[in-house]
């Protein structure tokens, strides 16, 4: 199982990275380096960054991912649950207590996020099972162009246009920004790198944009694993195939083989729609669909040296009928494919 020589790095944010991290913890792995984007411009983070005239990074994904590094057993302790509740609290002015605390600690420790993490460990009397690493500490925003010829600034606009047919065709940073040395070093030392599910450009590709990340990925000898999304986003992954995933990752990682393993659902879109017509209808209302592929679509990856693993990796929430990656099911897969050398 998990050994001392195994060094796992996750790349992603949003709700996708915490699910993958939980899966890894359930599988028995520790010392996870979780690299997250720091360019979010939406929601409560966006308001804070706007108030500060974009002179600070976004810490929403960093904090969310850091909390996910608390082992599931420890999260049940009364003091931890109480503290997490406080971090989630938002007052009448839409100010989030967790973000305020993290920004204050960043200021106290002069942007040393490692010291911030240690302070929070002391405060909560808990040991995080790894480290949450912002990909950059330089304030910047993503910019993207679309098939209509337009250029937009900010992840909040990317999210706002998520139901649009105006497809994203290029994304970059403005201004350019260097990556953190910690992110580069984690990638170079990794035995396994996992690209988490989530917003393709906002949560995943944005991590490849800071200077130094492409070279670190090139230097890395890690086995790279892509956990595919379960559903599409209209302006990013509509009718996406494994071949399209490969091309996008090749473009932004600058690697011929950006991932060695693809983990995807065991059902094709057609099979899923037949099995779950009600869920299909729910997602159609938001111009989204199940992302599953048949054998022919997956076969194209084999000549590239990429292994495909198709398994039942999802669950459906009973109330709202939402598709979610299932941590317990993923944990079983990670146990099999991440092996001590």
DRENGU-578635 format. One record per residue: residue number from 1; residue in three letters; z, x, y of N, C-alpha, C in turn. Coordinates in pm, whole numbers. Example, Ala and Ser with C-alpha at 12.3 -4.5 7.8 and 13.67 -1.06 7.14 Angstrom:
! DRENGU-578635
SITE  num  residu      nz      nx      ny     caz     cax     cay      cz      cx      cy
SITE    1     ALA     780    1319    -569     780    1230    -450     780    1320    -330
SITE    2     SER     708    1285    -225     714    1367    -106     787    1290       3
! end
This chain:
! DRENGU-578635
SITE  num  residu      nz      nx      ny     caz     cax     cay      cz      cx      cy
SITE    1     UNK       0      84    -118       0       0       0       0      88     123
SITE    2     UNK      69      40     227      66     116     352     138     249     336
SITE    3     UNK      72     356     378     130     488     366     141     554     502
SITE    4     UNK     211     668     504     233     737     631     104     789     691
SITE    5     UNK       5     819     605    -119     876     654    -211     771     717
SITE    6     UNK    -184     645     694    -268     540     749    -236     520     897
SITE    7     UNK    -340     526     979    -326     504    1123    -427     398    1165
SITE    8     UNK    -377     279    1189    -464     166    1220    -469     143    1371
SITE    9     UNK    -590     124    1421    -610      89    1561    -680     -47    1566
SITE   10     UNK    -627    -137    1645    -696    -264    1669    -756    -261    1809
SITE   11     UNK    -871    -323    1824    -936    -335    1954    -960    -483    1981
SITE   12     UNK    -900    -535    2087    -918    -676    2119    -802    -729    2201
SITE   13     UNK    -809    -856    2231    -703    -917    2312    -699   -1067    2287
SITE   14     UNK    -663   -1142    2389    -658   -1287    2376    -566   -1330    2264
SITE   15     UNK    -610   -1430    2187    -532   -1475    2071    -576   -1407    1943
SITE   16     UNK    -693   -1340    1946    -748   -1278    1826    -669   -1157    1780
SITE   17     UNK    -639   -1065    1872    -566    -944    1835    -427    -974    1777
SITE   18     UNK    -348   -1064    1838    -217   -1096    1780    -226   -1148    1636
SITE   19     UNK    -331   -1223    1604    -346   -1274    1468    -374   -1160    1371
SITE   20     UNK    -462   -1069    1412    -493    -954    1326    -369    -866    1308
SITE   21     UNK    -294    -845    1415    -173    -764    1406     -71    -830    1314
SITE   22     UNK     -54    -960    1326      38   -1030    1236      -6   -1014    1091
SITE   23     UNK    -136   -1020    1067    -189   -1003     931    -154    -865     877
SITE   24     UNK    -171    -763     962    -140    -626     921       8    -608     891
SITE   25     UNK      92    -669     974     237    -658     953     277    -730     824
SITE   26     UNK     217    -844     798     246    -917     674     199    -838     552
SITE   27     UNK      94    -756     572      42    -673     462     125    -547     441
SITE   28     UNK     221    -523     532     310    -410     515     275    -287     596
SITE   29     UNK     176    -297     684     136    -182     764     221    -172     891
SITE   30     UNK     240     -48     938     321     -25    1058     250      75    1149
SITE   31     UNK     316     108    1258     264     209    1352     120     177    1394
SITE   32     UNK      99      55    1435     -34       8    1477     -56      41    1624
SITE   33     UNK    -171      99    1655    -209     123    1794    -303      10    1836
SITE   34     UNK    -258     -72    1928    -335    -190    1970    -395    -167    2108
SITE   35     UNK    -525    -139    2112    -594    -115    2238    -643    -249    2295
SITE   36     UNK    -610    -273    2421    -647    -399    2484    -717    -375    2617
SITE   37     UNK    -802    -470    2654    -870    -463    2783    -770    -488    2896
SITE   38     UNK    -803    -436    3014    -713    -452    3129    -790    -498    3253
SITE   39     UNK    -895    -582    3227    -983    -625    3337    -982    -776    3359
SITE   40     UNK    -894    -848    3289    -893    -994    3302    -876   -1036    3447
SITE   41     UNK    -950   -1136    3487    -941   -1185    3626    -917   -1335    3632
SITE   42     UNK    -878   -1392    3518    -856   -1537    3514    -710   -1574    3500
SITE   43     UNK    -681   -1703    3514    -547   -1754    3492    -442   -1694    3584
SITE   44     UNK    -321   -1683    3532    -209   -1632    3612    -229   -1485    3648
SITE   45     UNK    -287   -1408    3556    -315   -1268    3586    -412   -1255    3701
SITE   46     UNK    -514   -1340    3699    -614   -1338    3806    -554   -1367    3942
SITE   47     UNK    -458   -1460    3946    -392   -1492    4072    -313   -1372    4125
SITE   48     UNK    -243   -1304    4033    -165   -1188    4074    -257   -1076    4122
SITE   49     UNK    -365   -1052    4048    -458    -946    4087    -523    -978    4222
SITE   50     UNK    -552   -1105    4243    -613   -1147    4370    -515   -1126    4486
SITE   51     UNK    -389   -1163    4463    -286   -1143    4565    -270    -995    4600
SITE   52     UNK    -290    -910    4500    -277    -765    4520    -411    -700    4554
SITE   53     UNK    -510    -785    4586    -643    -736    4627    -707    -644    4523
SITE   54     UNK    -689    -682    4396    -749    -609    4285    -707    -462    4279
SITE   55     UNK    -586    -433    4325    -539    -295    4322    -452    -267    4199
SITE   56     UNK    -440    -365    4111    -362    -348    3988    -447    -390    3869
SITE   57     UNK    -408    -343    3751    -479    -382    3630    -428    -517    3581
SITE   58     UNK    -500    -575    3489    -454    -698    3424    -365    -659    3306
SITE   59     UNK    -250    -723    3293    -159    -687    3184    -137    -801    3085
SITE   60     UNK    -210    -910    3101    -191   -1027    3014    -212    -993    2867
SITE   61     UNK    -324    -925    2835    -351    -889    2695    -254    -783    2645
SITE   62     UNK    -217    -691    2732    -124    -585    2693      10    -645    2652
SITE   63     UNK      63    -735    2734     193    -795    2706     186    -885    2582
SITE   64     UNK      81    -965    2574      65   -1056    2459      56    -977    2329
SITE   65     UNK     -20    -867    2333     -36    -785    2214      92    -712    2180
SITE   66     UNK     163    -666    2283     290    -597    2260     390    -689    2188
SITE   67     UNK     399    -812    2233     491    -907    2170     451    -933    2024
SITE   68     UNK     320    -930    1997     274    -952    1859     314    -837    1767
SITE   69     UNK     350    -723    1825     392    -608    1746     538    -617    1702
SITE   70     UNK     604    -725    1737     738    -752    1684     719    -812    1544
SITE   71     UNK     783    -756    1447     765    -803    1310     801    -951    1300
SITE   72     UNK     723   -1030    1224     750   -1174    1209     895   -1207    1174
SITE   73     UNK     960   -1122    1094    1100   -1147    1058    1192   -1133    1178
SITE   74     UNK    1165   -1033    1262    1247   -1011    1381    1228   -1121    1485
SITE   75     UNK    1110   -1179    1487    1081   -1285    1585    1168   -1407    1563
SITE   76     UNK    1227   -1421    1446    1311   -1535    1416    1455   -1518    1464
SITE   77     UNK    1490   -1397    1508    1625   -1373    1557    1647   -1448    1688
SITE   78     UNK    1763   -1510    1706    1789   -1593    1825    1766   -1520    1957
SITE   79     UNK    1809   -1394    1966    1794   -1322    2094    1647   -1293    2125
SITE   80     UNK    1569   -1264    2021    1425   -1237    2040    1352   -1364    2079
SITE   81     UNK    1382   -1473    2010    1318   -1601    2043    1351   -1643    2185
SITE   82     UNK    1475   -1623    2225    1517   -1660    2360    1446   -1576    2465
SITE   83     UNK    1430   -1447    2437    1365   -1359    2533    1216   -1391    2545
SITE   84     UNK    1151   -1419    2430    1008   -1454    2433     988   -1584    2510
SITE   85     UNK    1081   -1677    2495    1074   -1802    2572    1078   -1774    2721
SITE   86     UNK    1162   -1680    2761    1170   -1642    2902    1040   -1580    2951
SITE   87     UNK     980   -1494    2867     855   -1429    2905     743   -1531    2925
SITE   88     UNK     749   -1641    2850     647   -1745    2861     668   -1839    2979
SITE   89     UNK     785   -1833    3041     818   -1929    3147     732   -1909    3272
SITE   90     UNK     681   -2019    3323     602   -2019    3446     666   -2117    3545
SITE   91     UNK     690   -2069    3666     758   -2154    3765     660   -2248    3836
SITE   92     UNK     712   -2321    3933     632   -2421    4004     517   -2363    4085
SITE   93     UNK     524   -2234    4115     416   -2167    4189     316   -2098    4097
SITE   94     UNK     327   -2129    3968     237   -2073    3866     258   -1922    3848
SITE   95     UNK     381   -1876    3874     413   -1735    3852     480   -1721    3716
SITE   96     UNK     426   -1633    3635     476   -1613    3500     583   -1504    3499
SITE   97     UNK     698   -1534    3438     811   -1441    3438     779   -1314    3359
SITE   98     UNK     707   -1329    3247     672   -1214    3165     585   -1114    3241
SITE   99     UNK     484   -1167    3312     394   -1080    3388     471   -1011    3501
SITE  100     UNK     557   -1087    3568     635   -1029    3678     723    -915    3629
SITE  101     UNK     788    -936    3514     874    -833    3456     792    -709    3419
SITE  102     UNK     678    -729    3353     599    -615    3308     544    -536    3427
SITE  103     UNK     494    -608    3529     444    -539    3649     556    -461    3718
SITE  104     UNK     675    -519    3721     789    -451    3784     824    -323    3710
SITE  105     UNK     820    -330    3576     850    -211    3497     741    -106    3510
SITE  106     UNK     616    -150    3521     507     -55    3544     527      21    3675
SITE  107     UNK     574     -53    3776     600      10    3906     719     106    3894
SITE  108     UNK     823      62    3824     943     145    3807     910     276    3738
SITE  109     UNK     825     268    3636     792     386    3558     657     447    3595
SITE  110     UNK     606     411    3710     484     471    3765     366     465    3667
SITE  111     UNK     343     346    3617     229     318    3528     240     384    3390
SITE  112     UNK     358     429    3352     377     483    3218     413     368    3124
SITE  113     UNK     310     313    3058     330     194    2976     412     225    2851
SITE  114     UNK     416     351    2810     500     389    2696     648     374    2730
SITE  115     UNK     685     415    2851     824     399    2896     858     252    2916
SITE  116     UNK     759     173    2962     780      29    2977     812     -32    2841
SITE  117     UNK     737       7    2739     758     -45    2605     898      -8    2554
SITE  118     UNK     938     116    2576    1071     160    2531    1181      82    2603
SITE  119     UNK    1161      54    2732    1259     -23    2808    1272    -164    2748
SITE  120     UNK    1160    -226    2714    1163    -360    2657    1227    -359    2518
SITE  121     UNK    1206    -251    2442    1271    -239    2312    1423    -238    2328
SITE  122     UNK    1470    -164    2426    1614    -157    2452    1667    -292    2498
SITE  123     UNK    1589    -356    2584    1631    -485    2640    1643    -592    2532
SITE  124     UNK    1551    -590    2435    1549    -692    2331    1620    -649    2203
SITE  125     UNK    1660    -522    2197    1720    -467    2074    1627    -487    1955
SITE  126     UNK    1504    -441    1974    1403    -457    1869    1313    -334    1870
SITE  127     UNK    1250    -307    1756    1156    -196    1746    1016    -254    1727
SITE  128     UNK     927    -226    1821     788    -270    1806     723    -190    1695
SITE  129     UNK     637    -256    1619     571    -192    1505     442    -122    1548
SITE  130     UNK     451     -43    1652     334      26    1703     338      31    1854
SITE  131     UNK     221      47    1914     213      59    2059      96     -22    2113
SITE  132     UNK     120     -94    2223      14    -165    2294     -41     -72    2401
SITE  133     UNK    -170     -44    2394    -231      56    2482    -338      -8    2570
SITE  134     UNK    -319     -12    2701    -427     -60    2789    -543      39    2784
SITE  135     UNK    -665     -10    2775    -780      79    2763    -803     161    2890
SITE  136     UNK    -757     107    3003    -768     180    3130    -654     140    3221
SITE  137     UNK    -613     232    3306    -510     202    3405    -570     196    3545
SITE  138     UNK    -703     200    3552    -772     192    3681    -820      50    3706
SITE  139     UNK    -783     -10    3819    -826    -147    3849    -978    -158    3854
SITE  140     UNK   -1032    -250    3778   -1177    -272    3775   -1204    -412    3723
SITE  141     UNK   -1329    -455    3730   -1369    -586    3680   -1496    -573    3599
SITE  142     UNK   -1513    -664    3504   -1640    -665    3432   -1742    -741    3517
SITE  143     UNK   -1866    -695    3511   -1978    -766    3572   -2078    -792    3462
SITE  144     UNK   -2151    -901    3472   -2247    -930    3366   -2370    -999    3422
SITE  145     UNK   -2482    -972    3358   -2607   -1036    3394   -2642   -1139    3286
SITE  146     UNK   -2722   -1237    3324   -2757   -1344    3231   -2908   -1361    3223
SITE  147     UNK   -2951   -1440    3128   -3094   -1460    3104   -3167   -1523    3222
SITE  148     UNK   -3092   -1588    3312   -3155   -1648    3429   -3181   -1545    3539
SITE  149     UNK   -3127   -1423    3519   -3144   -1319    3619   -3027   -1305    3713
SITE  150     UNK   -2924   -1385    3693   -2806   -1380    3780   -2711   -1269    3742
SITE  151     UNK   -2629   -1226    3838   -2524   -1126    3814   -2392   -1183    3861
SITE  152     UNK   -2291   -1174    3778   -2161   -1234    3807   -2050   -1132    3792
SITE  153     UNK   -1941   -1155    3863   -1827   -1062    3860   -1702   -1134    3812
SITE  154     UNK   -1635   -1077    3713   -1506   -1128    3670   -1508   -1200    3537
SITE  155     UNK   -1405   -1172    3456   -1394   -1239    3326   -1372   -1389    3343
SITE  156     UNK   -1311   -1429    3454   -1289   -1572    3477   -1421   -1647    3490
SITE  157     UNK   -1523   -1581    3544   -1656   -1645    3554   -1721   -1651    3415
SITE  158     UNK   -1701   -1545    3337   -1751   -1543    3199   -1696   -1661    3122
SITE  159     UNK   -1566   -1687    3139   -1502   -1800    3072   -1551   -1933    3128
SITE  160     UNK   -1567   -1938    3259   -1610   -2062    3324   -1749   -2104    3278
SITE  161     UNK   -1832   -2006    3246   -1969   -2034    3204   -1983   -2040    3051
SITE  162     UNK   -1871   -2052    2982   -1873   -2044    2836   -1954   -2156    2770
SITE  163     UNK   -1970   -2269    2839   -2049   -2380    2783   -2193   -2379    2831
SITE  164     UNK   -2228   -2277    2906   -2362   -2271    2966   -2464   -2212    2869
SITE  165     UNK   -2589   -2256    2882   -2699   -2200    2804   -2749   -2069    2864
SITE  166     UNK   -2692   -2034    2979   -2731   -1912    3050   -2667   -1792    2980
SITE  167     UNK   -2738   -1735    2885   -2685   -1636    2792   -2657   -1502    2859
SITE  168     UNK   -2545   -1440    2822   -2511   -1307    2872   -2600   -1204    2803
SITE  169     UNK   -2662   -1116    2881   -2747   -1014    2819   -2707    -870    2853
SITE  170     UNK   -2613    -854    2946   -2564    -718    2976   -2431    -727    3047
SITE  171     UNK   -2340    -635    3014   -2208    -633    3077   -2171    -489    3111
SITE  172     UNK   -2104    -470    3226   -2065    -336    3270   -1944    -347    3361
SITE  173     UNK   -1886    -233    3399   -1769    -231    3486   -1808    -196    3628
SITE  174     UNK   -1739    -256    3722   -1755    -218    3863   -1621    -230    3934
SITE  175     UNK   -1566    -118    3984   -1621      17    3971   -1602      72    3830
SITE  176     UNK   -1669     184    3802   -1649     249    3672   -1504     295    3663
SITE  177     UNK   -1456     309    3542   -1314     344    3524   -1297     435    3404
SITE  178     UNK   -1205     530    3412   -1177     616    3296   -1086     543    3198
SITE  179     UNK   -1098     578    3073   -1007     521    2973    -879     603    2968
SITE  180     UNK    -775     546    2914    -648     618    2902    -659     723    2792
SITE  181     UNK    -588     833    2810    -587     939    2710    -528     886    2579
SITE  182     UNK    -431     794    2592    -367     737    2472    -466     658    2388
SITE  183     UNK    -557     585    2454    -659     508    2381    -756     603    2310
SITE  184     UNK    -799     706    2382    -891     804    2323    -828     873    2202
SITE  185     UNK    -703     915    2218    -635     988    2111    -612     898    1989
SITE  186     UNK    -578     773    2013    -556     679    1902    -683     661    1821
SITE  187     UNK    -797     650    1889    -925     633    1820    -961     758    1739
SITE  188     UNK    -936     874    1796    -971     998    1726    -885    1021    1602
SITE  189     UNK    -760     976    1607    -669     999    1495    -670     886    1392
SITE  190     UNK    -736     777    1424    -732     659    1338    -798     682    1202
SITE  191     UNK    -740     618    1101    -805     613     970    -883     482     957
SITE  192     UNK    -839     381    1032    -906     250    1032    -905     191    1173
SITE  193     UNK   -1019     144    1216   -1032      75    1344   -1079     -67    1317
SITE  194     UNK   -1004    -163    1370   -1038    -304    1347   -1079    -369    1478
SITE  195     UNK   -1202    -419    1483   -1248    -498    1597   -1204    -642    1572
SITE  196     UNK   -1117    -692    1658   -1058    -824    1637   -1152    -935    1681
SITE  197     UNK   -1131   -1056    1631   -1207   -1171    1681   -1162   -1205    1822
SITE  198     UNK   -1246   -1279    1893   -1214   -1318    2030   -1340   -1324    2113
SITE  199     UNK   -1325   -1340    2242   -1439   -1340    2334   -1516   -1210    2314
SITE  200     UNK   -1643   -1219    2275   -1719   -1099    2241   -1720    -998    2354
SITE  201     UNK   -1752   -1043    2476   -1762    -951    2588   -1629    -933    2661
SITE  202     UNK   -1552   -1041    2676   -1427   -1033    2750   -1317    -958    2678
SITE  203     UNK   -1305    -978    2546   -1194    -919    2471   -1232    -795    2391
SITE  204     UNK   -1359    -786    2348   -1397    -676    2260   -1484    -572    2330
SITE  205     UNK   -1604    -613    2372   -1699    -518    2430   -1643    -452    2555
SITE  206     UNK   -1562    -524    2632   -1505    -467    2755   -1424    -341    2727
SITE  207     UNK   -1371    -328    2604   -1295    -209    2568   -1383     -86    2546
SITE  208     UNK   -1513    -105    2528   -1604       7    2508   -1658      62    2640
SITE  209     UNK   -1631      -9    2751   -1694      24    2878   -1628     138    2957
SITE  210     UNK   -1496     156    2953   -1436     268    3026   -1485     403    2976
SITE  211     UNK   -1495     497    3066   -1545     631    3033   -1454     699    2930
SITE  212     UNK   -1515     759    2831   -1440     832    2729   -1426     760    2598
SITE  213     UNK   -1440     628    2597   -1420     551    2473   -1535     575    2376
SITE  214     UNK   -1659     574    2424   -1773     597    2334   -1763     732    2264
SITE  215     UNK   -1723     835    2339   -1711     967    2278   -1598     970    2176
SITE  216     UNK   -1488     903    2206   -1376     896    2112   -1417     825    1983
SITE  217     UNK   -1495     718    1996   -1545     646    1879   -1639     735    1798
SITE  218     UNK   -1721     812    1868   -1814     903    1802   -1739    1012    1726
SITE  219     UNK   -1630    1060    1785   -1550    1166    1722   -1467    1114    1605
SITE  220     UNK   -1437     985    1607   -1349     926    1506   -1417     921    1368
SITE  221     UNK   -1338     952    1266   -1387     942    1128   -1332     818    1059
SITE  222     UNK   -1279     728    1138   -1215     607    1084   -1314     513    1018
SITE  223     UNK   -1266     437     923   -1342     323     869   -1332     211     971
SITE  224     UNK   -1445     162    1016   -1446      61    1122   -1474     -76    1063
SITE  225     UNK   -1389    -171    1098   -1394    -306    1039   -1411    -410    1148
SITE  226     UNK   -1508    -496    1132   -1528    -607    1225   -1486    -738    1159
SITE  227     UNK   -1390    -807    1220   -1351    -941    1175   -1427   -1039    1263
SITE  228     UNK   -1522   -1108    1204   -1610   -1196    1281   -1538   -1319    1335
SITE  229     UNK   -1589   -1373    1444   -1538   -1498    1499   -1567   -1613    1404
SITE  230     UNK   -1486   -1717    1413   -1508   -1836    1331   -1601   -1936    1398
SITE  231     UNK   -1599   -1937    1530   -1683   -2030    1604   -1757   -1957    1716
SITE  232     UNK   -1863   -2018    1763   -1947   -1957    1865   -1899   -1994    2005
SITE  233     UNK   -1943   -1913    2101   -1930   -1945    2243   -2071   -1956    2297
SITE  234     UNK   -2102   -2066    2367   -2241   -2097    2400   -2312   -1986    2476
SITE  235     UNK   -2245   -1921    2569   -2313   -1821    2651   -2303   -1679    2595
SITE  236     UNK   -2237   -1664    2477   -2220   -1530    2421   -2268   -1515    2277
SITE  237     UNK   -2233   -1610    2191   -2260   -1593    2048   -2328   -1714    1984
SITE  238     UNK   -2397   -1794    2062   -2466   -1911    2007   -2571   -1867    1906
SITE  239     UNK   -2565   -1926    1785   -2658   -1894    1677   -2660   -1745    1644
SITE  240     UNK   -2546   -1680    1660   -2538   -1537    1631   -2550   -1514    1481
SITE  241     UNK   -2613   -1403    1446   -2627   -1360    1307   -2563   -1223    1292
SITE  242     UNK   -2540   -1176    1170   -2489   -1040    1151   -2579    -935    1219
SITE  243     UNK   -2708    -959    1217   -2802    -866    1281   -2778    -858    1431
SITE  244     UNK   -2750    -971    1494   -2724    -973    1638   -2592    -904    1670
SITE  245     UNK   -2492    -927    1586   -2364    -857    1605   -2387    -707    1601
SITE  246     UNK   -2465    -663    1503   -2492    -521    1487   -2559    -463    1611
SITE  247     UNK   -2658    -532    1663   -2730    -482    1780   -2641    -471    1903
SITE  248     UNK   -2555    -571    1924   -2465    -568    2040   -2366    -452    2027
SITE  249     UNK   -2308    -436    1908   -2212    -328    1889   -2279    -191    1896
SITE  250     UNK   -2402    -181    1848   -2475     -55    1860   -2497     -19    2007
SITE  251     UNK   -2531    -119    2085   -2559     -97    2227   -2437     -45    2302
SITE  252     UNK   -2322    -105    2279   -2205     -72    2361   -2115      37    2302
SITE  253     UNK   -2124      63    2171   -2050     175    2114   -2135     301    2111
SITE  254     UNK   -2268     281    2120   -2365     390    2109   -2359     458    1973
SITE  255     UNK   -2321     380    1872   -2317     428    1734   -2423     357    1652
SITE  256     UNK   -2491     430    1566   -2592     369    1478   -2525     272    1381
SITE  257     UNK   -2409     313    1331   -2331     226    1243   -2196     202    1310
SITE  258     UNK   -2187     102    1396   -2064      78    1472   -1950      22    1388
SITE  259     UNK   -1983     -41    1275   -1878     -86    1183   -1927     -67    1040
SITE  260     UNK   -1830     -37     952   -1860     -10     812   -1839    -132     724
SITE  261     UNK   -1755    -223     771   -1722    -344     694   -1726    -465     787
SITE  262     UNK   -1787    -571     742   -1785    -699     815   -1709    -801     730
SITE  263     UNK   -1604    -859     789   -1528    -966     723   -1567   -1098     786
SITE  264     UNK   -1621   -1188     706   -1667   -1317     760   -1628   -1430     666
SITE  265     UNK   -1637   -1556     713   -1601   -1670     628   -1692   -1679     505
SITE  266     UNK   -1641   -1743     402   -1714   -1754     276   -1819   -1865     277
SITE  267     UNK   -1819   -1946     383   -1914   -2056     393   -2017   -2028     502
SITE  268     UNK   -2141   -2070     477   -2243   -2063     581   -2219   -2180     678
SITE  269     UNK   -2287   -2178     790   -2272   -2288     886   -2309   -2420     822
SITE  270     UNK   -2416   -2420     747   -2463   -2543     681   -2359   -2593     581
SITE  271     UNK   -2302   -2504     501   -2202   -2543     402   -2075   -2596     469
SITE  272     UNK   -2034   -2530     577   -1914   -2574     648   -1934   -2713     707
SITE  273     UNK   -2047   -2734     771   -2074   -2864     834   -2075   -2977     733
SITE  274     UNK   -2122   -2947     615   -2125   -3048     508   -1984   -3078     458
SITE  275     UNK   -1903   -2973     450   -1766   -2987     399   -1672   -3047     504
SITE  276     UNK   -1694   -3013     632   -1604   -3057     739   -1683   -3123     853
SITE  277     UNK   -1743   -3238     830   -1825   -3302     934   -1745   -3339    1059
SITE  278     UNK   -1618   -3375    1042   -1536   -3412    1158   -1508   -3291    1248
SITE  279     UNK   -1482   -3177    1185   -1457   -3055    1262   -1585   -3012    1332
SITE  280     UNK   -1696   -3024    1263   -1827   -2993    1323   -1847   -3074    1451
SITE  281     UNK   -1817   -3203    1443   -1836   -3292    1559   -1745   -3253    1675
SITE  282     UNK   -1621   -3213    1645   -1528   -3173    1750   -1580   -3053    1827
SITE  283     UNK   -1631   -2955    1754   -1680   -2834    1819   -1813   -2856    1890
SITE  284     UNK   -1892   -2948    1840   -2019   -2979    1907   -1996   -3032    2048
SITE  285     UNK   -1883   -3098    2067   -1851   -3152    2200   -1833   -3043    2305
SITE  286     UNK   -1803   -2922    2259   -1788   -2809    2352   -1903   -2709    2333
SITE  287     UNK   -2014   -2756    2278   -2134   -2673    2257   -2104   -2551    2170
SITE  288     UNK   -2019   -2572    2072   -1980   -2464    1983   -2011   -2504    1839
SITE  289     UNK   -2017   -2405    1751   -2043   -2433    1611   -1977   -2327    1524
SITE  290     UNK   -1962   -2359    1396   -1902   -2266    1300   -1995   -2147    1280
SITE  291     UNK   -1938   -2027    1280   -2017   -1905    1259   -2001   -1859    1114
SITE  292     UNK   -2093   -1902    1031   -2093   -1859     892   -2236   -1827     852
SITE  293     UNK   -2252   -1740     751   -2387   -1694     717   -2412   -1703     568
SITE  294     UNK   -2539   -1720     533   -2578   -1722     393   -2606   -1579     345
SITE  295     UNK   -2633   -1565     217   -2651   -1433     157   -2769   -1358     218
SITE  296     UNK   -2873   -1432     251   -2992   -1368     308   -2962   -1308     446
SITE  297     UNK   -2884   -1380     526   -2848   -1330     659   -2756   -1209     651
SITE  298     UNK   -2670   -1207     550   -2577   -1096     534   -2643    -974     469
SITE  299     UNK   -2747    -999     389   -2812    -892     314   -2873    -785     404
SITE  300     UNK   -2906    -822     526   -2970    -728     618   -2881    -609     652
SITE  301     UNK   -2749    -624     633   -2655    -517     667   -2646    -410     558
SITE  302     UNK   -2681    -444     436   -2666    -352     323   -2745    -222     340
SITE  303     UNK   -2873    -229     382   -2948    -103     402   -2890     -16     512
SITE  304     UNK   -2808     -75     597   -2744       2     706   -2615      69     658
SITE  305     UNK   -2580      45     532   -2458     104     477   -2333      25     512
SITE  306     UNK   -2352    -101     551   -2239    -186     592   -2203    -282     479
SITE  307     UNK   -2077    -282     441   -2028    -371     335   -1986    -504     395
SITE  308     UNK   -2021    -613     331   -1980    -745     378   -1876    -804     283
SITE  309     UNK   -1771    -858     341   -1666    -926     264   -1660   -1070     311
SITE  310     UNK   -1697   -1162     225   -1694   -1304     261   -1581   -1370     183
SITE  311     UNK   -1483   -1422     256   -1366   -1484     193   -1323   -1607     274
SITE  312     UNK   -1238   -1685     213   -1174   -1796     283   -1068   -1735     375
SITE  313     UNK   -1100   -1723     503   -1010   -1652     595    -956   -1743     705
SITE  314     UNK    -982   -1873     695    -944   -1962     805    -854   -2076     758
SITE  315     UNK    -791   -2138     854    -717   -2262     831    -752   -2357     945
SITE  316     UNK    -724   -2485     924    -755   -2587    1024    -624   -2652    1068
SITE  317     UNK    -597   -2649    1198    -471   -2707    1247    -472   -2857    1222
SITE  318     UNK    -360   -2911    1171    -356   -3053    1131    -370   -3152    1247
SITE  319     UNK    -319   -3118    1365    -321   -3215    1475    -455   -3219    1549
SITE  320     UNK    -500   -3103    1597    -620   -3100    1680    -746   -3062    1604
SITE  321     UNK    -730   -3024    1478    -846   -2988    1399    -916   -2862    1447
SITE  322     UNK    -836   -2764    1491    -892   -2639    1541    -898   -2534    1430
SITE  323     UNK   -1004   -2456    1431   -1020   -2349    1335    -944   -2225    1382
SITE  324     UNK    -871   -2163    1292    -797   -2043    1325    -804   -1945    1209
SITE  325     UNK    -810   -1815    1239    -799   -1716    1133    -659   -1727    1073
SITE  326     UNK    -650   -1722     943    -522   -1737     874    -463   -1599     845
SITE  327     UNK    -350   -1564     908    -291   -1430     891    -257   -1397     746
SITE  328     UNK    -208   -1494     670    -171   -1468     532    -293   -1436     446
SITE  329     UNK    -402   -1507     471    -525   -1484     395    -587   -1349     432
SITE  330     UNK    -582   -1316     560    -636   -1187     604    -550   -1072     553
SITE  331     UNK    -419   -1094     545    -328    -990     498    -367    -944     357
SITE  332     UNK    -405   -1037     272    -446   -1004     135    -571    -917     134
SITE  333     UNK    -663    -945     227    -785    -866     234    -755    -726     284
SITE  334     UNK    -673    -716     389    -639    -584     444    -567    -498     341
SITE  335     UNK    -484    -559     257    -414    -484     153    -512    -416      59
SITE  336     UNK    -624    -483      32    -722    -432     -63    -814    -325      -3
SITE  337     UNK    -850    -343     123    -950    -252     180    -892    -133     256
SITE  338     UNK    -763    -143     293    -700     -30     361    -613      43     260
SITE  339     UNK    -662     155     215    -598     226     104    -550     363     149
SITE  340     UNK    -434     403     105    -381     534     137    -469     643      75
SITE  341     UNK    -504     742     158    -586     852     109    -499     956      40
! end
